[in-house]
């Protein structure tokens, strides 16, 4: 079985991506990264997920003391009550973390070289998303070209591929794919807040709600007691 490193935040998109990698016949090695974000509820749920699936799971941590994002600075207000059109086309929001996906992908590539994985999966999306520039296909291709010039694997002809299976899917399509793959949605977390229940007001909550509504069924997270709540 081919091994792949899957960046796993514990959110909806990264979890569906993990399950998609399994469907493609990969043996996933999960990588979760703590970077000083507002809460770690997602990561605790990700740990529960991989434990139940019996997957190898690495946890890494780093610091971004310069802040620069509402996800890193609790004093900065989170965007809330924005409509879906504004979220997807209203410019780069305050929740953008400068360079985050570049840092995450670099760490995933490093992990892939060590575990001898030829593929890195990342759950970015370029349709129903918050306008982050590092979620676009052209960025991922350019990054893959660069890292394969600067890695032992690339130089030795063992190019590491970056795959983003959700990149051109709407949030509705992501939810439907997750349902088809058997993703336990109640064990994922999307809210930018780390409270007992999703706030239902931040961009991430609103995009998730849009996806479930358009897919035609209720988000089970809204009526499910997650393991961290018990």
C-alpha positions, 0 to 999 in steps of 0.5 A, a space after each residue: 500500500 502506498 503511504 501518504 502524509 495527510 495534513 489533519 486539522 480535525 476540521 470538516 475538509 481535512 477529515 474528508 480529505 483523509 478519508 478520500 486518501 484511504 479510498 484511493 488506496 493510500 495508507 495515511 500518516 496524519 500530521 496535525 500542527 499546533 501553531 498558536 491558534 485560538 483553540 485545540 479542540 479540532 486537534 483533540 478530535 483529530 486524535 480521536 479520529 485517527 486512534 479509532 482508525 488505527 492510523 499513525 499520527 504525528 503532532 508538531 508545534 510551532 510559534 508565530 509570535 508576530 501574530 497577524 491573524 484573528 486566529 492567532 490573536 484573541 484580541 482581534 475580532 473574528 469576522 461574523 454574520 457575513 453572507 456566503 457571497 461576501 465570505 467567498 468573494 469579499 477579499 482576504 479576511 482577518 482569519 488569514 494566517 500569513 504563510 500558513 499553508 506554506 509552512 504546513 506543506 513544508 512540514 508535511 514534505 519533511 515528514 513524507 521524506 522520513 516515512 517514505 511517502 510519495 504523496 501529501 494530501 491537503 484539504 484546501 478548497 478554492 470554491 466555497 472558501 474564505 478567500 485565502 490565496 494559499 488555497 488555489 491550484 496554481 499555488 499548490 503546483 508552484 509549491 510542489 515544483 519548488 519543494 521537489 527542487 529542494 528535497 532529497 526525494 526530488 533530486 533522486 527522482 522520487 518526486 513527492 506529489 501534493 494532492 488536494 482532492 477537494 480543491 474544486 468542490 463546493 462545500 455541498 459536494 464536500 459534505 456529500 463526498 464525506 457522507 459517501 465515504 462514511 466520515 463521522 461529521 459529528 467528530 469534526 470541528 469547524 468553528 473558529 471558537 473553541 466553545 462547547 458548541 459551534 458559534 454558528 456566526 463565524 465564516 467557517 460555521 456559516 460555510 459549513 452550514 451552507 454545505 449541509 443545507 445544500 446537501 439536504 441534511 442536518 449537521 449532526 455536530 449541532 446535536 451531538 456531544 463530542 468526546 471533548 464535551 464529556 
